[in-house]
Amino acid sequence: MSKQNIETSGLTLAKGTQLKGDDFFEVKVMDEITVAVVCDGVGSAAAGAEAAKRTSHFLINSLKNRPKSWSMEKSIKHFIQNINHVLYMESMNEYERQELVTTLALVVIEGDRLYGANVGDSRIYLLREGQLAQLSSDHAMEEEGMEHVLASAIGLEESVEPYYFENNLQAKDRILLCSDGLYNELSEDELREGMTMNASFLVKKASKKHDDNLPDDTTAVLLEIKELDPRLRYKQSDLTVQEHYKKGEEIDGYRLIKPLIQNERTWLCEKRGQQYVIKFAPYEVTDDPAMLDLFVKEVWMAKRLKAGFFPKVAVPKNRTHRYYIMTYVEGIPLKEYIAKKPLSVDLGIELGTFLLKMSQYLIKQDLVHGDIKPENIMVTDRKGKTAFKMVDFGSITEAYSDLSKAGTPSYLAPERFKQAPITEQTEVYAIGVTLYEALTGKFPYGEIEPFQNPSFDKNPKRPSKLNPKIPSWLESVIMRAIEVDPAKRYSHYSQMLYELSNPEKVQPHFQSSASFVERNPLTACRIVLGISILLNILQLIF
């Protein structure tokens, strides 16, 4: 569930006057899933706090990278058993007794489904329409007077059997994960009231009962489902996906005119005298859930991006096939446009401004395009003036998405080949390469083929050597954008846009290994002239 659909809060307070306790919590909202963990390190154990922290980190990272073929239940149980075994064996080897011990409360949200597990007495509650329910099950002794003694915990024994559950979610549901320090202080009515607020309210309410001198470490994490992920609607539809579509075929009233790309999944079509673009899902979605997820994500992204940088998108309510509709943008791809001649300097500046403003629009929604290149940009006419339009949605993804495969090799920043995440800086690099190519017809570091391991050792030719019309200030902007070293590249779109809009503010920029002559041509000329004069004088004397 995306960040736009779920709101999270969390707080932990140490007992008494201590600055740090044994509790630990973590929440990670990812593209496909949200994971929340609360661990209460057993205070009587020497390494309870360490166990809590390590358990949380391990489960978050493992679930983030879990095998796609595994069910969520298998993943959760397997990873809990793994970290339990590791902590138990380390305790035995290092302390010869159980010291790396912690309780665990874990929930995973995927689409409209809630998955959860607990070990020990940390709890998970669900608040729905005013009704509070405990979803977890305490692992504590049942004998009178022993209720606070744990019957099970992570690291307590060589193997562990977590309590596991699943539930459907609804919009406005609130989920609370907490340590026993919270529910031992607050009644169910107080928990219900506090869950309508946030985690901080709950923990501080418990603290106030003891004049901010809590008898136990106290932690709460609250997840509010603002709305169910809208992608579910697109994914669950029972729609036809044909292996081939033919010219003249009619799909839901849209007559196919001609394919626009080689794979014949994107067509120019016509309905009631109006032309559109129809994009069908790849045929592979019929038996590949990952491909279906990617197409559903593309449809969802395209539908929510309502700005002039992109064509308008619609998803017909009564469609029978899996596709979406875009307004038809008349024009030619920038790649084809610059094959005839490079862009003029003025159009190059407009292109850079367009790409940077589009990227700023996306980053405000925590998104990046991921595949900026001339093939995805249309050159069109707007009221007699040349303009640009971004026509590809398939690669748009969350910023800092380190698992994304988005991008075309020749436009990828060097750090992307080392599995670095997509950031503003990597997108700035792609914009810089696109400008370099649009103004010169060449790639700064040469064309990079798929699966190639490129080298960025050689400095690129300065653009003005390939196109003398490029002014020195614009050349400096481009050279800084395509810096191999991220520390020397623009960090944010706003920096590059400012310099693109204020030529007089641009400082000369040279690659780190540029020669003295490249950096100081006038000084070099003066030195050469001085040496020449000196040699002539010496020749006359001797």
C-alpha positions in Angstrom: 0.0 0.0 0.0 1.5 3.3 -1.1 2.4 6.3 1.2 -0.6 8.1 -0.2 -3.0 5.5 1.3 -1.5 4.8 4.7 -0.5 7.1 7.6 2.0 5.9 10.2 3.2 7.1 13.6 5.4 5.6 16.3 6.9 6.5 19.7 8.9 4.7 22.4 9.8 6.0 25.9 12.3 4.4 28.3 11.2 3.6 31.8 12.0 5.9 34.7 14.8 8.4 34.0 16.6 6.2 31.6 17.6 7.7 28.3 17.3 4.5 26.3 15.2 1.4 26.8 15.1 -2.2 25.5 12.1 -1.6 23.1 12.6 -1.0 19.4 10.1 -0.3 16.6 10.4 0.1 12.9 7.9 0.9 10.0 8.7 0.6 6.4 6.2 1.8 3.7 7.3 0.2 0.4 5.8 0.1 -3.1 4.0 -3.2 -2.7 3.9 -3.8 1.0 4.0 -2.0 4.4 5.9 -3.7 7.3 5.7 -2.6 11.0 7.5 -4.2 13.8 7.6 -3.7 17.6 10.1 -5.6 19.7 10.4 -5.6 23.5 13.9 -6.7 24.4 13.7 -8.8 27.6 15.1 -6.6 30.3 16.4 -9.4 32.4 18.6 -10.5 29.5 22.0 -8.9 29.0 21.4 -8.3 25.3 17.7 -7.7 25.1 17.9 -4.3 23.4 20.3 -5.7 20.8 18.0 -8.6 20.1 15.1 -6.3 19.6 16.9 -4.1 17.1 18.4 -7.0 15.2 15.1 -8.8 15.0 13.4 -5.7 13.6 16.1 -5.0 11.0 16.3 -8.6 9.9 12.5 -9.0 9.3 12.1 -5.7 7.5 14.9 -6.4 5.1 14.0 -10.0 4.6 10.3 -9.2 3.8 11.4 -6.4 1.5 13.5 -8.9 -0.6 11.4 -12.0 -0.1 11.1 -14.6 -3.0 8.1 -13.7 -5.1 7.1 -17.3 -5.3 6.6 -17.6 -1.5 3.3 -16.9 0.1 3.2 -14.2 2.7 2.5 -16.8 5.4 5.5 -18.9 4.4 7.8 -15.8 4.3 6.8 -14.5 7.7 7.1 -17.8 9.5 10.4 -18.7 7.8 12.0 -15.4 8.5 10.9 -15.4 12.2 12.3 -18.9 12.6 15.6 -17.8 11.0 16.2 -14.8 13.3 15.1 -16.9 16.3 17.7 -19.6 15.5 20.5 -17.1 14.8 19.9 -15.2 18.2 19.6 -18.5 20.2 22.8 -19.9 18.7 24.7 -16.7 19.3 23.5 -16.5 22.9 24.7 -20.1 23.5 28.1 -19.5 21.9 28.8 -16.1 23.5 27.0 -16.3 26.9 26.2 -20.0 27.3 22.7 -19.0 28.2 19.7 -17.1 26.6 20.6 -13.4 26.5 19.6 -12.3 23.0 15.9 -12.4 23.8 13.0 -10.2 22.7 9.3 -10.3 22.1 7.9 -9.6 18.6 4.7 -8.0 17.1 4.8 -7.9 13.3 2.2 -6.8 10.7 2.5 -6.8 6.9 -0.1 -4.9 4.7 -0.3 -6.0 1.1 -3.2 -4.5 -0.9 -6.4 -5.0 1.1 -4.9 -7.9 3.2 -3.4 -7.7 6.7 -0.9 -10.4 7.7 0.4 -10.6 11.3 2.4 -12.6 13.8 3.6 -12.3 17.4 5.9 -14.1 19.8 5.7 -13.2 23.4 3.4 -10.6 24.9 3.7 -7.6 22.6 0.3 -7.1 21.1 -1.5 -6.2 17.9 -5.0 -4.5 18.0 -7.4 -3.5 15.2 -9.9 -0.7 15.6 -12.8 -0.8 13.1 -15.9 1.4 13.3 -15.4 2.0 17.0 -14.9 -1.7 17.8 -11.5 -2.8 19.3 -10.2 -6.3 18.8 -6.9 -7.9 19.9 -5.6 -9.9 16.9 -2.4 -11.2 18.6 -2.2 -14.0 21.2 -0.1 -13.5 24.3 2.6 -16.2 25.0 2.6 -16.0 28.8 2.3 -18.4 31.7 -1.3 -19.2 32.6 -0.6 -20.0 36.3 -1.9 -17.5 38.8 0.8 -15.0 39.7 2.9 -16.0 36.7 1.0 -14.0 34.0 3.9 -11.8 33.3 6.4 -14.6 32.7 7.0 -15.3 29.0 6.2 -18.8 27.7 7.8 -17.9 24.4 10.1 -15.3 22.9 12.5 -14.8 20.0 15.9 -16.3 21.0 14.5 -18.1 24.1 14.6 -21.6 22.5 16.2 -23.1 19.4 12.9 -23.2 17.6 9.8 -21.0 17.8 6.2 -21.2 16.8 4.8 -17.7 16.2 1.1 -17.0 16.5 0.1 -16.1 12.9 -3.2 -14.5 11.6 -4.6 -12.9 8.4 -7.5 -10.5 8.0 -9.1 -8.4 5.2 -8.7 -4.6 5.6 -11.2 -1.8 5.2 -10.8 1.9 4.6 -10.4 3.8 8.0 -9.1 0.7 9.8 -6.4 1.5 12.5 -3.8 -1.0 13.6 -1.9 -0.7 16.8 1.3 -2.6 17.7 2.5 -2.1 21.2 4.7 -3.5 24.0 3.2 -4.6 27.4 4.3 -1.2 28.8 1.4 0.4 27.0 -1.5 -2.0 27.5 -0.6 -2.6 31.1 -1.2 1.1 31.8 -4.2 1.9 29.5 -7.6 0.3 29.6 -9.3 -0.9 26.4 -11.4 2.3 26.4 -8.3 4.4 26.7 -6.6 2.4 23.9 -9.7 2.8 21.7 -9.7 6.6 22.3 -6.0 6.9 21.8 -6.1 5.0 18.5 -8.2 7.7 17.0 -5.3 10.1 17.6 -1.7 8.8 17.1 1.1 6.7 18.7 2.5 9.7 20.5 -0.8 10.4 22.2 -1.0 6.9 23.5 2.5 6.6 24.9 2.4 10.1 26.5 -1.0 9.3 28.1 0.5 6.2 29.7 3.5 8.3 30.9 1.3 11.0 32.4 -0.2 8.3 34.7 3.2 8.0 36.4 4.2 11.7 36.2 6.5 10.9 33.3 8.3 8.2 35.3 7.2 5.0 33.5 7.6 1.7 35.3 8.5 -0.1 32.0 9.7 0.8 28.5 6.6 1.7 26.5 6.2 1.6 22.7 3.3 2.1 20.3 3.1 2.1 16.5 -0.2 3.1 14.8 -1.1 2.5 11.2 -4.2 4.2 9.7 -5.6 2.9 6.4 -6.9 6.1 4.8 -8.2 4.3 1.7 -7.6 0.9 0.1 -5.0 0.8 -2.6 -6.7 1.9 -5.8 -4.5 -0.5 -7.8 -6.5 -3.4 -6.5 -9.4 -2.4 -8.7 -7.2 -2.6 -11.8 -5.6 -5.8 -10.7 -8.6 -7.8 -9.8 -10.7 -7.1 -12.9 -11.5 -10.2 -15.0 -10.3 -8.9 -18.4 -9.2 -10.4 -21.7 -5.6 -10.3 -22.9 -5.1 -11.4 -26.5 -1.8 -12.6 -27.8 -2.2 -10.6 -31.0 -4.3 -7.6 -32.1 -5.1 -6.8 -35.7 -5.6 -3.7 -37.8 -9.3 -3.0 -38.1 -10.2 -4.9 -35.0 -12.7 -3.2 -32.7 -12.2 -3.4 -28.9 -15.0 -1.8 -26.8 -15.7 0.6 -29.7 -12.1 1.6 -30.4 -11.1 0.6 -33.9 -7.4 -0.3 -34.3 -5.6 1.7 -37.0 -1.9 0.9 -36.7 0.6 -0.2 -34.2 2.9 2.6 -32.9 5.7 0.4 -31.5 7.2 -2.9 -32.7 5.7 -5.2 -30.0 2.2 -4.2 -31.3 0.8 -3.6 -27.8 0.4 0.1 -28.4 -1.9 1.2 -31.2 -3.3 4.3 -32.8 -7.1 3.9 -32.6 -10.3 5.8 -33.4 -13.7 6.1 -31.8 -16.5 8.3 -33.0 -14.2 10.2 -35.2 -11.6 11.0 -32.5 -8.1 9.5 -32.5 -6.6 8.0 -29.3 -3.7 5.8 -28.3 -4.6 2.4 -26.7 -2.0 0.5 -24.8 -2.7 -3.2 -24.1 -1.1 -5.2 -21.3 1.7 -7.6 -22.4 0.5 -11.1 -23.2 2.8 -12.4 -20.4 0.5 -11.0 -17.7 -1.8 -14.0 -18.2 0.7 -16.3 -16.4 3.2 -14.0 -14.8 1.9 -12.2 -11.6 5.0 -9.9 -11.6 4.3 -8.7 -15.1 0.6 -8.0 -14.1 1.8 -6.0 -11.1 4.0 -3.9 -13.3 1.2 -3.2 -15.8 -1.3 -2.4 -13.1 1.3 0.0 -11.5 1.8 1.6 -14.9 -2.0 2.1 -15.3 -2.3 3.5 -11.8 0.6 5.9 -12.3 -0.7 7.1 -15.6 -4.2 7.7 -14.2 -3.0 9.8 -11.3 -0.5 12.0 -13.2 -2.8 14.9 -14.3 -0.4 17.5 -15.6 0.4 19.0 -19.0 3.7 17.2 -19.2 1.9 14.0 -20.0 -1.0 12.9 -22.3 -4.4 12.6 -20.6 -5.2 9.0 -19.5 -8.5 7.2 -19.1 -9.4 3.7 -18.0 -12.9 2.9 -19.4 -15.2 1.5 -16.7 -16.8 -1.1 -18.9 -13.7 -2.3 -20.7 -13.5 -6.0 -21.6 -9.8 -6.1 -22.4 -6.8 -5.1 -20.2 -5.7 -1.7 -21.5 -5.8 2.0 -21.0 -6.4 5.0 -23.3 -4.3 8.0 -23.9 -5.0 11.2 -25.8 -3.1 11.1 -29.2 -0.2 13.5 -29.3 0.5 14.5 -32.9 4.2 14.9 -33.5 7.4 12.9 -33.8 9.7 11.3 -31.2 12.6 13.5 -30.2 15.0 10.7 -31.2 13.7 10.8 -34.8 13.6 14.7 -34.8 17.3 15.0 -33.8 18.4 12.3 -36.3 17.9 14.9 -39.0 19.6 17.7 -37.2 20.4 18.7 -33.5 18.1 20.9 -31.6 18.7 24.6 -31.7 20.2 26.1 -28.5 16.8 27.8 -27.7 15.0 24.5 -28.1 17.6 22.7 -26.0 17.0 25.1 -23.2 13.3 24.6 -23.5 13.8 20.8 -23.5 15.9 21.0 -20.3 13.3 23.3 -18.7 10.5 20.9 -19.6 12.3 17.8 -18.3 13.3 19.5 -15.0 9.8 20.9 -14.3 8.2 17.5 -15.1 10.7 15.9 -12.7 9.9 18.4 -10.0 6.2 17.7 -10.4 6.9 13.9 -10.0 9.2 14.3 -7.0 6.5 16.2 -5.1 4.6 12.9 -5.2 7.7 11.0 -4.2 8.1 9.7 -7.8 10.8 9.7 -10.5 10.4 8.9 -14.2 13.2 6.4 -14.4 13.6 6.3 -18.2 14.2 9.8 -19.5 15.4 9.6 -23.0 14.6 11.1 -26.5 12.5 8.0 -27.5 10.0 8.8 -24.8 9.6 12.5 -25.6 7.4 13.8 -28.4 8.1 17.0 -30.3 4.8 18.6 -31.0 3.2 21.8 -32.0 1.3 24.0 -29.6 -0.3 27.1 -31.1 2.4 27.4 -33.7 5.3 26.9 -31.2 7.4 23.7 -30.8 6.7 22.0 -27.5 7.5 18.7 -25.8 5.4 15.9 -24.2 6.5 12.9 -22.2 4.6 9.9 -23.5 5.9 6.9 -21.5 4.5 5.9 -18.1 5.9 2.4 -17.7 9.0 3.2 -15.8 7.6 5.8 -13.4 8.4 4.6 -9.9 9.0 5.6 -6.3 12.0 7.8 -5.6 14.9 5.9 -3.9 13.5 2.6 -5.2 16.7 0.6 -5.1 15.2 -2.6 -6.6 13.8 -0.9 -9.7 15.2 -2.0 -13.1 13.9 1.1 -14.8 16.1 2.9 -17.3 18.0 2.6 -20.5 21.8 1.9 -20.2 23.1 4.9 -22.1 21.1 7.2 -19.8 21.8 5.5 -16.5 24.0 7.4 -14.0 27.3 5.4 -13.3 26.1 4.6 -9.7 23.0 2.9 -11.1 25.2 0.2 -12.5 26.3 -0.6 -8.9 22.6 -1.0 -7.7 22.3 2.5 -6.4 18.7 3.7 -6.0 16.9 6.1 -8.4 17.2 9.6 -7.0 17.0 13.2 -8.1 20.7 13.0 -8.9 20.4 10.0 -11.1 17.5 11.6 -12.9 19.6 14.8 -13.4 22.2 12.7 -15.1 19.6 11.2 -17.5 18.4 14.8 -18.3 22.0 15.8 -18.9 22.7 12.9 -21.3 19.4 13.7 -23.1 20.4 17.4 -23.6 23.9 16.4 -24.7 22.5 14.0 -27.3 19.8 16.4 -28.4 22.3 19.2 -29.1 25.2 17.1 -30.5 23.7 13.8 -31.8 26.2 11.9 -29.7 26.3 10.2 -26.2 28.8 11.7 -23.8 30.3 8.4 -22.8 29.3 6.4 -25.9 26.3 4.2 -26.5 26.0 1.5 -23.8 24.5 -1.8 -24.7 22.3 -3.9 -22.4 24.3 -6.1 -20.1 27.5 -4.1 -20.8 29.7 -3.2 -17.9 30.6 0.4 -19.0 33.7 2.4 -18.1 33.4 6.1 -17.3 37.2 6.7 -17.1 37.5 9.0 -20.1 36.2 12.5 -20.0 33.4 13.2 -22.6 34.0 15.7 -25.3 32.8 19.1 -24.5 29.5 19.7 -26.4 30.8 22.8 -28.0 33.4 20.7 -29.8 30.6 18.9 -31.5 28.2 21.8 -31.9 30.0 25.3 -31.9 26.7 27.0 -31.4 26.4 25.8 -27.8 27.3 28.7 -25.5 29.9 28.1 -22.7 27.4 28.6 -19.9 25.0 25.9 -21.3 28.0 23.6 -21.9 28.9 24.0 -18.2 25.3 23.2 -17.1 25.3 20.0 -19.2 28.8 19.0 -18.1 27.9 19.3 -14.4 24.7 17.3 -15.0 26.7 14.4 -16.5 29.4 14.3 -13.9 30.5 10.7 -13.1 31.1 11.8 -9.4 27.7 12.5 -7.8 29.4 14.9 -5.4 30.1 17.2 -8.3 26.7 16.8 -10.0 23.6 18.8 -9.3 21.9 17.4 -6.2 18.5 18.7 -7.0 16.4 19.6 -10.0 16.0 23.1 -8.6 19.8 23.8 -8.8 20.0 22.8 -12.5 16.8 24.7 -13.4 18.1 27.8 -11.7 21.3 27.8 -13.7 19.4 27.0 -16.9 17.2 30.0 -16.3 20.0 32.3 -15.2 23.0 32.0 -17.6 24.9 34.9 -16.0 25.0 32.9 -12.7 26.7 29.8 -14.2 30.3 29.2 -13.2 32.6 27.4 -15.7 32.5 23.6 -15.0 35.2 21.1 -16.1 35.5 17.4 -15.5 37.9 16.6 -12.6 40.6 15.3 -14.9 40.4 18.1 -17.4 43.8 19.5 -18.4 45.1 22.9 -17.4 44.7 24.1 -21.0 41.0 23.1 -21.0 40.4 24.8 -17.7 42.4 28.0 -18.4 42.6 28.5 -22.2 43.3 32.3 -22.0 46.0 31.8 -19.3 47.5 28.9 -21.4 47.7 31.1 -24.5 49.4 33.9 -22.5 51.9 31.4 -21.1 52.6 30.0 -24.6 52.9 33.5 -26.0 55.3 34.6 -23.2 57.5 31.5 -23.7 57.6 32.2 -27.4 58.6 35.8 -26.9 61.3 34.7 -24.3 62.7 32.2 -26.7 62.8 34.8 -29.5 64.7 37.2 -27.2 67.2 34.4 -26.2 67.7 33.5 -29.8 68.5 37.2 -30.7 70.9 37.4 -27.7 72.8 34.2 -28.4 
